[in-house]
Amino acid sequence: MWAFAPGAEQKLNDGIVKSAPMQKNQLQVKAPLLGYDERVAEILLNMVLAWRSMHSQARGLNSVMIRHLGEDIDTYTLREAEFSCNAIVGFNFGDGHLHNQRLIEAIQKRCQFAPGEFVVVWVESEPVWSGRQQYWVMDAAVGEIERGSWAVNDAVKEIPWLPNGPIATRVDWRLEGYERVSYSGAVSGTPQAAFKVAPTQNQAVTA
């Protein structure tokens, strides 16, 4: 899952040479397409997030993203990462390892996101019989900032829209001293404050 501070998503169009603009911009093309307005295009992309939430791993991804963005969750633009990656690399892939830290580093090299502007949460498939899925979090401007896991059973038991709040996660490592720059209330992309540092190594998070 990808998250962009206000206005930051446009850097993907401005900084990367690709076969077509990002999907939201494609949906607004007037000819030869119908050309949806901006609000409808945004709703359609949020439907992709809703579809992903039908899968149990997305409930973990959403939980980690909610915890990292805090009150900024309604300020950031959220995107289904595989869908967005398709537009950037020009290939609809089934291997999530094509979308890894090196891809984010390559995007950052071209787009130069400021700290906190582009946040990524990525999850690995469950190793057989382990019962847990391993995730990492990356701030494109800083690098990898957290690794941890969640219990697969917790994700399976919860329903897609997380009415009980984020599922429990276990933080195994966190970049010491990291504070995500907050864009809460910013409409121009100007950082306002620093978000509180989350728990560090081997601490469980329940909300």
MARBA-3410 file (N, C-alpha, C, O; in Angstrom, 1 decimal):
207
0.8,-1.2,0.0,0.0,0.0,0.0,0.9,1.2,0.0,1.9,1.3,0.7 ~ 0.5,2.2,-0.8,1.2,3.5,-0.9,0.4,4.6,-0.3,-0.9,4.6,-0.3 ~ 1.0,5.6,0.3,0.3,6.8,0.9,1.1,8.0,0.5,2.3,8.1,0.7 ~ 0.4,9.0,0.0,1.0,10.3,-0.5,0.5,11.4,0.3,-0.7,11.5,0.5 ~ 1.3,12.3,0.8,0.9,13.6,1.4,0.2,14.4,0.3,0.4,14.2,-0.9
-0.6,15.5,0.7,-1.3,16.3,-0.3,-0.4,16.8,-1.4,0.6,17.5,-1.2 ~ -0.8,16.5,-2.6,-0.2,17.0,-3.8,1.1,16.2,-4.2,1.6,16.4,-5.3 ~ 1.5,15.3,-3.4,2.8,14.6,-3.7,2.7,13.5,-4.8,3.6,13.2,-5.5 ~ 1.5,13.0,-5.0,1.3,11.9,-6.0,1.6,12.4,-7.4,2.1,11.7,-8.2 ~ 1.4,13.7,-7.6,1.7,14.3,-9.0,3.2,14.1,-9.4,3.5,14.1,-10.5
4.1,14.0,-8.4,5.5,13.8,-8.7,5.7,12.6,-9.5,6.7,12.5,-10.2 ~ 4.9,11.6,-9.4,5.0,10.3,-10.2,4.9,10.6,-11.7,5.5,10.0,-12.5 ~ 4.0,11.6,-12.0,3.8,12.0,-13.4,4.9,12.9,-13.8,5.4,12.8,-15.0 ~ 5.3,13.8,-13.0,6.3,14.8,-13.3,7.8,14.2,-13.4,8.6,14.7,-14.2 ~ 8.1,13.2,-12.6,9.4,12.8,-12.5,9.8,11.5,-13.2,11.0,11.1,-13.4
8.8,10.7,-13.7,9.0,9.4,-14.2,8.5,9.3,-15.7,7.4,9.7,-16.0 ~ 9.4,8.9,-16.6,9.0,8.7,-18.0,8.4,7.3,-18.1,9.0,6.3,-17.7 ~ 7.1,7.3,-18.5,6.4,6.0,-18.6,5.4,6.1,-19.8,5.3,7.1,-20.4 ~ 4.8,4.9,-20.1,4.0,4.8,-21.3,2.7,5.6,-21.1,2.1,6.0,-22.2 ~ 2.2,5.8,-19.9,1.0,6.5,-19.7,1.0,7.2,-18.3,1.8,6.8,-17.5
0.2,8.2,-18.1,0.1,8.8,-16.8,-0.5,7.9,-15.7,-0.9,6.8,-16.1 ~ -0.4,8.3,-14.5,-1.0,7.4,-13.4,-2.5,7.3,-13.6,-3.1,8.1,-14.3 ~ -3.1,6.2,-13.0,-4.4,5.8,-13.4,-5.5,6.9,-13.1,-6.4,7.0,-13.9 ~ -5.3,7.7,-12.1,-6.3,8.7,-11.8,-6.3,9.7,-13.0,-7.4,10.2,-13.4 ~ -5.2,10.0,-13.5,-5.1,11.0,-14.7,-5.7,10.3,-15.9,-6.3,11.0,-16.7
-5.4,9.0,-16.1,-6.0,8.3,-17.2,-7.5,8.3,-17.2,-8.1,8.5,-18.3 ~ -8.1,8.2,-16.1,-9.5,8.1,-15.9,-10.2,9.5,-16.3,-11.4,9.6,-16.6 ~ -9.4,10.6,-16.3,-9.9,11.9,-16.5,-9.7,12.4,-18.0,-10.1,13.5,-18.3 ~ -9.1,11.5,-18.8,-8.8,11.8,-20.2,-10.2,11.9,-20.9,-11.0,11.0,-20.8 ~ -10.4,13.0,-21.6,-11.7,13.2,-22.3,-11.9,12.4,-23.5,-12.9,11.8,-23.7
-10.9,12.4,-24.4,-11.0,11.7,-25.7,-9.8,10.8,-25.9,-8.7,11.3,-25.6 ~ -10.0,9.6,-26.3,-11.3,9.0,-26.8,-12.1,8.4,-25.7,-13.1,7.7,-25.9 ~ -11.8,8.6,-24.4,-12.5,8.1,-23.3,-13.6,9.1,-22.9,-13.7,10.2,-23.4 ~ -14.4,8.7,-21.9,-15.5,9.5,-21.4,-15.0,10.6,-20.5,-15.6,11.7,-20.5 ~ -13.9,10.4,-19.8,-13.4,11.5,-19.0,-14.1,11.7,-17.7,-15.0,12.6,-17.7
-13.9,10.9,-16.7,-14.5,11.2,-15.4,-14.0,12.4,-14.7,-12.9,12.8,-15.0 ~ -14.8,13.1,-13.9,-14.3,14.2,-13.2,-13.4,13.7,-12.0,-13.4,12.5,-11.8 ~ -12.7,14.6,-11.4,-11.7,14.3,-10.4,-12.2,13.4,-9.3,-11.6,12.5,-8.8 ~ -13.4,13.8,-8.8,-14.0,13.1,-7.7,-14.4,11.7,-8.0,-14.1,10.8,-7.2 ~ -15.0,11.5,-9.2,-15.3,10.1,-9.6,-14.1,9.3,-9.8,-14.1,8.1,-9.4
-13.0,9.8,-10.4,-11.8,9.1,-10.6,-11.2,8.7,-9.3,-10.7,7.5,-9.2 ~ -11.3,9.5,-8.3,-10.8,9.2,-7.0,-11.6,8.0,-6.3,-11.0,7.1,-5.7 ~ -12.9,8.1,-6.5,-13.8,7.0,-6.0,-13.4,5.7,-6.6,-13.4,4.7,-5.9 ~ -13.2,5.7,-7.9,-12.9,4.5,-8.6,-11.6,3.8,-8.1,-11.5,2.6,-8.0 ~ -10.6,4.7,-7.8,-9.3,4.1,-7.3,-9.5,3.7,-5.9,-8.8,2.7,-5.5
-10.4,4.3,-5.1,-10.7,3.8,-3.8,-11.4,2.5,-3.8,-11.3,1.7,-2.8 ~ -12.1,2.2,-4.9,-12.8,0.9,-5.0,-11.7,-0.2,-5.1,-12.0,-1.4,-4.7 ~ -10.6,0.1,-5.7,-9.5,-0.9,-5.8,-9.0,-1.2,-4.3,-8.7,-2.4,-4.0 ~ -8.9,-0.2,-3.5,-8.5,-0.4,-2.1,-9.5,-1.3,-1.4,-9.2,-2.1,-0.6 ~ -10.8,-1.0,-1.7,-11.8,-1.8,-1.1,-11.7,-3.3,-1.5,-11.9,-4.2,-0.7
-11.4,-3.5,-2.8,-11.3,-4.9,-3.3,-10.1,-5.5,-2.5,-10.2,-6.7,-2.1 ~ -9.0,-4.8,-2.4,-7.8,-5.4,-1.7,-8.2,-5.8,-0.3,-7.7,-6.8,0.2 ~ -9.0,-5.0,0.4,-9.4,-5.2,1.7,-10.2,-6.5,1.9,-10.3,-7.0,3.0 ~ -10.7,-7.0,0.8,-11.4,-8.3,0.9,-10.4,-9.5,1.2,-10.8,-10.6,1.6 ~ -9.1,-9.2,0.9,-8.1,-10.2,1.2,-7.5,-10.0,2.6,-7.3,-8.8,3.0
-7.3,-11.0,3.3,-6.9,-10.9,4.7,-5.6,-10.1,4.9,-5.5,-9.3,5.9 ~ -4.6,-10.2,4.0,-3.3,-9.5,4.2,-3.5,-8.0,4.1,-2.8,-7.2,4.8 ~ -4.6,-7.5,3.4,-4.8,-6.1,3.4,-5.3,-5.5,4.7,-5.1,-4.4,5.0 ~ -5.9,-6.4,5.5,-6.3,-5.9,6.8,-5.1,-5.6,7.7,-5.1,-4.7,8.6 ~ -4.1,-6.4,7.5,-2.8,-6.1,8.2,-2.1,-4.9,7.6,-1.7,-4.0,8.4
-2.1,-4.8,6.3,-1.5,-3.6,5.6,-2.2,-2.3,6.1,-1.6,-1.3,6.4 ~ -3.6,-2.3,6.1,-4.3,-1.2,6.5,-4.1,-0.9,8.0,-4.0,0.3,8.4 ~ -3.9,-1.9,8.8,-3.7,-1.7,10.2,-2.3,-1.0,10.5,-2.2,0.0,11.3 ~ -1.3,-1.4,9.7,0.0,-0.8,9.9,0.0,0.7,9.4,0.6,1.6,10.0 ~ -0.7,0.9,8.2,-0.8,2.2,7.7,-1.5,3.1,8.6,-1.1,4.3,8.8
-2.6,2.7,9.2,-3.4,3.5,10.1,-2.5,3.9,11.3,-2.6,5.0,11.7 ~ -1.8,3.0,11.8,-0.9,3.3,13.0,0.2,4.3,12.6,0.5,5.1,13.4 ~ 0.7,4.2,11.4,1.8,5.1,11.0,1.3,6.5,10.7,2.0,7.5,11.0 ~ 0.1,6.6,10.0,-0.4,7.9,9.6,-1.2,8.6,10.7,-1.3,9.8,10.7 ~ -1.7,7.8,11.7,-2.5,8.4,12.7,-3.6,9.3,12.2,-4.4,8.8,11.4
-3.7,10.5,12.8,-4.8,11.4,12.4,-4.6,11.9,10.9,-5.5,12.4,10.3 ~ -3.4,11.7,10.3,-3.2,12.1,8.9,-3.9,11.1,7.9,-3.8,11.4,6.7 ~ -4.4,10.0,8.4,-5.0,9.0,7.5,-6.0,9.6,6.5,-6.1,9.2,5.3 ~ -6.7,10.7,6.9,-7.7,11.3,6.1,-7.1,12.4,5.2,-7.8,13.0,4.4 ~ -5.9,12.8,5.5,-5.2,13.8,4.7,-4.4,13.2,3.5,-4.4,13.8,2.5
-3.9,12.0,3.8,-3.1,11.4,2.7,-3.9,10.8,1.7,-5.1,10.4,1.9 ~ -3.4,10.6,0.5,-4.0,9.8,-0.6,-3.5,8.4,-0.5,-2.2,8.2,-0.6 ~ -4.3,7.4,-0.4,-4.0,6.0,-0.3,-4.1,5.4,-1.7,-5.1,5.6,-2.4 ~ -3.2,4.5,-2.0,-3.3,3.8,-3.3,-2.9,2.3,-3.2,-2.1,1.9,-2.3 ~ -3.6,1.5,-3.9,-3.3,0.1,-4.1,-1.9,0.0,-4.8,-1.8,0.4,-5.9
-0.9,-0.5,-4.1,0.5,-0.4,-4.6,0.7,-1.2,-5.9,1.4,-0.7,-6.8 ~ 0.2,-2.4,-6.0,0.4,-3.2,-7.2,-0.2,-2.5,-8.4,0.4,-2.5,-9.5 ~ -1.4,-1.9,-8.3,-2.1,-1.2,-9.3,-1.2,0.0,-9.8,-1.1,0.2,-11.0 ~ -0.7,0.7,-8.8,0.1,1.9,-9.1,1.5,1.5,-9.8,1.9,2.2,-10.7 ~ 2.0,0.4,-9.3,3.3,0.0,-9.8,3.1,-0.4,-11.3,4.1,-0.2,-12.1
2.0,-1.0,-11.7,1.7,-1.3,-13.1,2.0,-0.2,-14.0,2.6,-0.3,-15.1 ~ 1.4,1.0,-13.6,1.6,2.2,-14.5,3.0,2.6,-14.6,3.5,3.1,-15.6 ~ 3.8,2.5,-13.5,5.2,2.9,-13.5,6.1,2.0,-14.3,6.9,2.5,-15.1 ~ 6.0,0.7,-14.1,6.9,-0.2,-14.8,6.3,-0.7,-16.2,7.1,-1.3,-17.0 ~ 5.0,-0.4,-16.4,4.5,-0.8,-17.7,4.2,-2.3,-17.8,4.2,-2.8,-18.9
4.0,-3.0,-16.7,3.8,-4.4,-16.7,2.9,-4.8,-15.6,3.2,-4.4,-14.4 ~ 1.9,-5.6,-15.9,0.9,-6.1,-14.8,1.5,-7.4,-14.3,1.4,-8.4,-15.0 ~ 2.1,-7.3,-13.1,2.8,-8.5,-12.6,2.1,-9.2,-11.5,1.2,-8.7,-10.9 ~ 2.5,-10.4,-11.3,2.0,-11.2,-10.2,3.0,-11.5,-9.1,2.7,-12.0,-8.0 ~ 4.2,-11.0,-9.3,5.3,-11.3,-8.3,5.5,-10.0,-7.5,6.1,-9.0,-8.0
5.1,-10.0,-6.2,5.3,-8.8,-5.4,6.7,-8.4,-5.2,6.9,-7.3,-4.7 ~ 7.7,-9.3,-5.4,9.1,-8.9,-5.2,9.6,-8.0,-6.3,10.7,-7.4,-6.1 ~ 8.9,-7.8,-7.4,9.3,-6.8,-8.3,9.0,-5.4,-7.7,9.7,-4.4,-8.0 ~ 8.1,-5.4,-6.8,7.8,-4.1,-6.0,8.4,-4.2,-4.7,7.8,-4.7,-3.7 ~ 9.7,-3.9,-4.6,10.5,-4.0,-3.4,11.2,-2.7,-3.1,10.9,-1.6,-3.7
12.1,-2.7,-2.1,12.8,-1.5,-1.7,13.5,-0.9,-2.9,13.6,0.4,-2.9 ~ 14.1,-1.7,-3.8,14.8,-1.1,-4.9,13.9,-0.3,-5.9,14.3,0.7,-6.4 ~ 12.7,-0.7,-6.0,11.7,0.0,-6.8,11.5,1.4,-6.2,11.5,2.4,-6.9 ~ 11.2,1.4,-4.9,10.9,2.6,-4.2,12.2,3.6,-4.2,12.0,4.8,-4.4 ~ 13.3,3.0,-4.1,14.6,3.8,-4.2,14.7,4.4,-5.6,15.1,5.6,-5.8
14.3,3.6,-6.7,14.4,4.2,-8.0,13.4,5.3,-8.2,13.7,6.3,-8.9 ~ 12.2,5.1,-7.7,11.2,6.2,-7.7,11.6,7.4,-7.0,11.5,8.5,-7.5 ~ 12.2,7.2,-5.8,12.7,8.4,-5.1,13.8,9.1,-5.8,13.9,10.4,-5.8 ~ 14.7,8.4,-6.5,15.8,9.0,-7.2,15.2,10.0,-8.3,15.8,11.0,-8.6 ~ 14.1,9.6,-8.9,13.5,10.4,-10.0,12.6,11.5,-9.5,12.5,12.6,-10.1
11.9,11.2,-8.4,10.8,12.1,-7.9,11.2,13.0,-6.7,10.6,14.1,-6.5 ~ 12.2,12.6,-5.9,12.7,13.4,-4.8,11.6,13.8,-3.9,11.4,15.0,-3.6 ~ 10.9,12.8,-3.3,9.9,13.1,-2.3,10.5,13.6,-1.1,11.6,13.2,-0.7 ~ 9.9,14.6,-0.4,10.4,15.0,0.9,10.0,14.0,2.0,9.1,13.2,1.8 ~ 10.7,14.0,3.1,10.4,13.1,4.2,8.9,13.1,4.5,8.3,14.2,4.7
8.2,12.0,4.6,6.8,11.9,5.0,5.9,12.0,3.8,4.7,11.8,4.0 ~ 6.4,12.4,2.6,5.5,12.6,1.5,5.0,11.3,0.8,3.9,11.2,0.3 ~ 5.9,10.2,0.9,5.6,9.0,0.3,5.9,7.8,1.2,7.1,7.6,1.5 ~ 4.9,7.2,1.7,5.1,6.1,2.7,4.6,4.8,2.1,3.5,4.8,1.5 ~ 5.3,3.7,2.3,5.0,2.4,1.7,4.9,1.4,2.8,5.8,1.3,3.7
3.9,0.5,2.8,3.8,-0.6,3.6,3.7,-1.9,2.7,2.9,-1.9,1.8 ~ 4.6,-2.8,3.0,4.7,-4.0,2.1,4.7,-5.3,3.0,5.2,-5.2,4.1 ~ 4.1,-6.3,2.5,4.0,-7.6,3.3,4.4,-8.8,2.5,4.1,-8.8,1.3 ~ 5.0,-9.7,3.2,5.5,-11.0,2.5,4.4,-12.0,2.8,3.6,-11.9,3.7 ~ 4.3,-13.0,1.9,3.4,-14.1,2.1,3.8,-14.9,3.4,4.9,-14.8,3.8
2.8,-15.6,3.9,3.1,-16.3,5.2,3.9,-17.6,4.8,3.5,-18.4,4.0 ~ 5.1,-17.7,5.5,5.8,-19.0,5.4,5.0,-20.1,5.9,4.2,-19.9,6.9 ~ 5.0,-21.3,5.3,4.2,-22.4,5.6,4.2,-22.7,7.1,5.3,-22.9,7.7 ~ 3.0,-22.7,7.7,2.8,-23.1,9.1,3.3,-22.1,10.1,3.3,-22.3,11.3 ~ 3.8,-20.9,9.7,4.4,-20.0,10.6,3.3,-19.2,11.4,3.5,-18.9,12.6
2.2,-19.0,10.7,1.1,-18.3,11.4,1.2,-16.8,11.4,0.4,-16.1,11.9 ~ 2.3,-16.3,10.8,2.6,-14.8,10.9,3.0,-14.3,9.5,3.6,-15.1,8.7 ~ 2.7,-13.1,9.2,3.2,-12.4,8.0,4.1,-11.3,8.4,3.8,-10.5,9.2 ~ 5.2,-11.2,7.7,6.3,-10.2,7.9,6.0,-9.0,7.0,5.8,-9.1,5.8 ~ 6.1,-7.8,7.6,5.9,-6.6,6.8,7.1,-5.6,7.0,7.9,-5.8,8.0
7.3,-4.7,6.1,8.2,-3.6,6.3,7.5,-2.3,5.9,6.6,-2.3,5.1 ~ 8.0,-1.2,6.5,7.5,0.2,6.2,8.7,1.0,5.7,9.8,0.9,6.2 ~ 8.4,1.8,4.7,9.5,2.6,4.1,9.0,4.0,3.9,7.9,4.2,3.3 ~ 9.7,5.0,4.3,9.6,6.4,4.0,10.5,6.6,2.8,11.8,6.5,3.0 ~ 10.0,6.9,1.6,10.9,6.9,0.4,12.1,7.8,0.6,13.1,7.5,0.1
11.9,9.0,1.3,13.0,9.9,1.4,14.0,9.5,2.5,15.1,10.0,2.5 ~ 13.7,8.6,3.4,14.5,8.2,4.5,15.1,6.7,4.3,16.2,6.5,4.6 ~ 14.2,5.8,3.8,14.6,4.4,3.7,13.7,3.6,4.5,12.6,4.1,5.0 ~ 14.1,2.4,4.7,13.3,1.5,5.5,13.2,1.9,7.0,14.3,2.2,7.5 ~ 12.1,2.0,7.6,11.9,2.5,8.9,11.4,1.6,9.9,11.5,1.8,11.1
10.8,0.5,9.5,10.2,-0.5,10.4,10.1,-1.9,9.8,9.8,-2.0,8.6 ~ 10.2,-2.9,10.6,9.9,-4.3,10.3,9.1,-4.9,11.4,9.4,-4.6,12.6 ~ 8.2,-5.8,11.1,7.4,-6.4,12.1,6.5,-7.5,11.5,6.8,-8.0,10.4 ~ 5.5,-7.9,12.2,4.6,-9.0,11.7,3.3,-8.9,12.4,3.1,-8.2,13.3 ~ 2.3,-9.7,11.8,1.0,-9.8,12.5,0.6,-11.3,12.4,1.1,-12.0,11.5
-0.3,-11.7,13.2,-0.8,-13.1,13.2,-1.9,-13.2,12.1,-2.8,-12.4,12.0 ~ -1.7,-14.2,11.2,-2.6,-14.4,10.1,-4.0,-14.6,10.6,-5.0,-14.1,10.0 ~ -4.2,-15.3,11.7,-5.5,-15.6,12.2,-6.2,-14.3,12.6,-7.4,-14.1,12.4 ~ -5.5,-13.3,13.1,-6.1,-12.0,13.5,-6.6,-11.3,12.3,-7.7,-10.7,12.3 ~ -5.9,-11.4,11.2,-6.3,-10.7,9.9,-7.5,-11.4,9.3,-8.4,-10.8,8.8
-7.5,-12.8,9.4,-8.6,-13.6,8.8,-9.9,-13.3,9.6,-11.0,-13.3,9.0 ~ -9.8,-13.2,10.9,-11.0,-13.1,11.7,-11.7,-11.7,11.6,-12.9,-11.6,11.8 ~ -10.9,-10.7,11.2,-11.4,-9.4,11.1,-12.1,-9.2,9.8,-11.8,-9.9,8.8 ~ -13.0,-8.2,9.7,-13.7,-7.9,8.5,-13.1,-6.7,7.8,-12.4,-6.0,8.4 ~ -13.3,-6.6,6.5,-12.5,-5.7,5.7,-12.3,-4.2,6.2,-11.3,-3.6,6.1
-13.4,-3.7,6.8,-13.3,-2.2,7.1,-12.9,-2.0,8.6,-13.0,-0.9,9.1 ~ -12.4,-3.1,9.2,-11.8,-3.0,10.6,-12.6,-2.2,11.5,-12.2,-1.2,12.1 ~ -13.9,-2.6,11.8,-14.7,-1.8,12.7,-14.2,-1.8,14.1,-14.5,-1.0,14.9 ~ -13.3,-2.8,14.5,-12.8,-2.9,15.8,-11.4,-2.2,15.9,-10.7,-2.3,16.9 ~ -11.0,-1.5,14.9,-9.7,-0.8,14.8,-8.7,-1.7,14.2,-9.0,-2.9,13.9
-7.4,-1.2,14.2,-6.3,-2.0,13.6,-6.1,-3.3,14.3,-6.3,-3.4,15.5 ~ -5.7,-4.4,13.6,-5.3,-5.6,14.2,-4.0,-5.5,15.0,-3.2,-4.5,14.6 ~ -3.7,-6.3,15.9,-2.4,-6.3,16.6,-1.3,-6.6,15.7,-1.3,-7.5,14.9 ~ -0.2,-5.8,15.9,1.0,-6.1,15.1,2.2,-6.1,16.1,2.1,-5.6,17.2 ~ 3.3,-6.8,15.7,4.5,-6.9,16.5,5.6,-6.2,15.8,6.0,-6.6,14.7
6.2,-5.2,16.4,7.3,-4.4,15.8,8.6,-5.1,16.2,8.9,-5.2,17.4 ~ 9.4,-5.6,15.2,10.6,-6.3,15.5,11.8,-5.3,15.4,12.8,-5.5,16.1 ~ 11.7,-4.3,14.6,12.8,-3.3,14.5,12.2,-2.0,14.0,11.3,-2.0,13.2 ~ 12.8,-0.9,14.5,12.4,0.4,14.0,13.6,1.3,14.0,14.4,1.3,14.9 ~ 13.7,2.1,12.9,14.8,3.0,12.8,14.8,4.0,14.0,13.9,4.7,14.2
15.9,3.9,14.7,16.1,4.7,15.9,16.0,6.2,15.6,16.6,6.8,14.7 ~ 15.1,6.9,16.4,15.0,8.4,16.2,14.0,8.8,15.1,13.8,10.0,15.0 ~ 13.5,7.9,14.4,12.6,8.3,13.3,11.3,8.9,13.7,10.7,8.4,14.6 ~ 11.0,10.0,13.2,9.7,10.7,13.4,9.1,11.0,12.0,9.7,11.8,11.3 ~ 8.0,10.5,11.7,7.4,10.8,10.4,6.9,12.3,10.4,6.3,12.7,11.3
7.3,13.0,9.3,6.8,14.4,9.2,5.3,14.4,8.9,4.9,13.6,8.0 ~ 4.6,15.1,9.6,3.1,15.2,9.5,2.7,16.2,8.5,3.2,17.4,8.5 ~ 1.7,15.9,7.7,1.1,16.9,6.8,-0.4,17.1,7.1,-1.1,17.5,6.3 ~ -0.7,16.9,8.4,-2.1,17.0,8.8,-2.6,18.5,8.6,-1.9,19.4,9.1 ~ -3.7,18.6,7.9,-4.2,19.9,7.6,-3.5,20.7,6.5,-3.9,21.8,6.2
-2.5,20.2,6.0,-1.8,20.9,4.9,-2.4,20.7,3.6,-2.6,19.5,3.2 ~ -2.7,21.7,2.8,-3.2,21.6,1.5,-2.2,21.9,0.4,-2.4,21.6,-0.7 ~ -1.1,22.4,0.9,0.0,22.8,-0.1,1.2,21.8,0.0,2.2,22.0,-0.7 ~ 1.1,20.8,0.9,2.2,19.9,1.1,3.2,20.4,2.1,4.3,19.8,2.2 ~ 2.9,21.5,2.8,3.9,22.0,3.8,3.8,21.2,5.1,2.7,21.2,5.6
4.9,20.7,5.5,4.8,19.9,6.8,4.5,20.8,8.0,4.9,21.9,8.1 ~ 3.6,20.2,8.9,3.1,21.0,10.0,3.8,20.6,11.3,4.1,21.5,12.2 ~ 4.0,19.3,11.5,4.5,18.9,12.8,5.0,17.5,12.7,4.9,16.8,11.6 ~ 5.7,17.0,13.7,6.2,15.6,13.7,5.2,14.7,14.4,4.7,15.0,15.5 ~ 5.0,13.5,13.9,4.1,12.5,14.5,4.9,11.7,15.5,6.1,11.5,15.4
4.2,11.3,16.6,4.8,10.6,17.7,5.5,9.3,17.3,4.9,8.6,16.5 ~ 6.7,9.0,17.8,7.4,7.8,17.4,6.6,6.6,17.9,6.2,6.6,19.1 ~ 6.5,5.6,17.1,5.8,4.4,17.4,6.7,3.5,18.3,7.9,3.8,18.4 ~ 6.2,2.4,18.9,7.0,1.5,19.7,8.2,1.0,19.0,8.1,0.8,17.8 ~ 9.2,0.6,19.7,10.4,0.2,19.1,10.5,-1.4,19.2,9.5,-2.0,19.3
11.7,-1.9,19.1,12.0,-3.3,18.9,11.2,-4.2,19.9,11.2,-4.0,21.1 ~ 10.6,-5.3,19.3,9.9,-6.3,20.0,8.7,-5.9,20.9,8.4,-6.5,21.9 ~ 8.1,-4.7,20.6,7.0,-4.3,21.3,5.7,-4.6,20.5,5.7,-4.3,19.3 ~ 4.7,-5.1,21.2,3.4,-5.4,20.5,2.6,-4.1,20.4,2.6,-3.3,21.4 ~ 1.9,-4.0,19.4,1.0,-2.9,19.1,-0.4,-3.4,18.9,-0.6,-4.3,18.1
-1.4,-2.9,19.7,-2.7,-3.4,19.6,-3.7,-2.5,18.9,-4.8,-2.8,18.6 ~ -3.3,-1.2,18.7,-4.2,-0.3,18.1,-3.4,0.9,17.5,-3.9,1.8,16.9
END
